[in-house]
Every structure is written in C-alpha cells, then in structure tokens.
Amino acid sequence: MAFGSISGYYGIFDYQKNNLILSEKCDIELVRQVKIIKDLLYVAIGDQEILVLKTKDLSQVDRISFQLFVHSD
C-alpha cells in the first residue's frame, strides 16, 4: 500500500511483511496522488512535479517537473 500526506511525506507499507518504508525528507508541498505501477511508485507533489521511485527502497528514478503549469484560482 502506498500513501502520501498533506505535509509532503510519502511511503509504502507492506502489510504481508509488516514493513514500513517512509520518505527520508519532506517535499515542498502536499502529496496529491500516489500510484504503484509494477515496481515503481509515482508520487504527485502539489502542482509542481511527479517523483518516480523504486518501491523496494524509495530510491529516486526520475523527477518530472511541471514548469509550464499555470495555477488558476
């Protein structure tokens, strides 16, 4: 199970092994969405970026920025 928080933390809980892996740092904004596809975790951070991480240890594979994103009220 993957989860994210309003404070920017994210992690994975393996309920079969009773093992919790948390992010070591708090990112800049709330985690809007998390999704696991195969062995990768995708974490949407605010309106700014998507982190792509390995599910086994949360090591970063990629970071996709939304540099052209314009927030509307």
C-alpha positions, -999 to +999 in steps of 0.1 A: +000+000+000+013+035-009+004+067+009+011+104+009+004+132+034-006+168+033+028+177+048+047+161+018+058+128+033+051+096+013+058+059+018+049+023+013+036-002+038+040-039+030+012-055+052+023-090+044+058-084+059+046-057+083+073-034+069+070+004+066+093+025+043+090+063+047+105+091+027+136+105+044+127+141+036+095+161+034+089+176+000+078+211-006+040+205-009+013+181-002+011+147-019-018+148-043-017+113-055+003+081-053+002+051-077+022+019-080+028+005-115+049-027-115+079-019-093+077+019-095+059+044-072+046+076-088+041+104-063+024+137-074+038+165-053+014+195-053+011+212-087+048+210-093+062+176-100+059+138-101+085+117-084+092+082-098+107+059-072+116+022-068+091+006-045+117-016-027+136+013-011+121+046-024+153+055-043+145+081-070+144+070-106+131+102-122+116+136-114+091+152-138+085+189-133+055+209-144+075+240-154+048+252-178+020+247-152-001+279-146-022+277-114-057+292-118-080+304-090 
